[in-house]
Amino acid sequence: MSNVEVTFLKIRVGKRFTITIPKEVREKLNIKEGDELELTVIGNNIVLKKAMSLVEFIDNVKPKGSIKLFLEERRREVGIEEERYEELTEKHSH
């Protein structure tokens, strides 16, 4: 099992059910105003997770270069989809 740091903090629910993420957590996870968080409910627990941006996702994909292969394949698929769409719409427009 990997060593995962666990931190327990108490926070208060404010007006309109808002919560403030403590500064130490914001800094540690690099959470900025406007960032999206994922909220998961597990039993009686609420888990907030920093959503990964596309850039962060691409940077974390292993092995390096596999995302490039995926994007190239997707680009080919889009081309095929567009050709098929044009074929179908041309047949129906006559």
JOFEN-V541118 format. One record per residue. SS is DSSP state (~ for helix, > for strand, _ for the rest). Layout:
BEGIN
SS
SS
END
This chain:
BEGIN
_
_
_
_
_
_
_
_
_
_
_
_
_
_
~
~
~
_
_
_
_
_
~
~
~
~
~
~
~
_
_
_
_
_
_
_
>
>
>
>
>
>
_
_
>
>
>
>
>
>
_
_
_
~
~
~
~
~
~
~
_
_
_
_
_
~
~
~
~
~
~
~
~
~
~
~
~
~
~
~
~
~
~
~
~
~
~
~
~
~
~
~
~
_
END
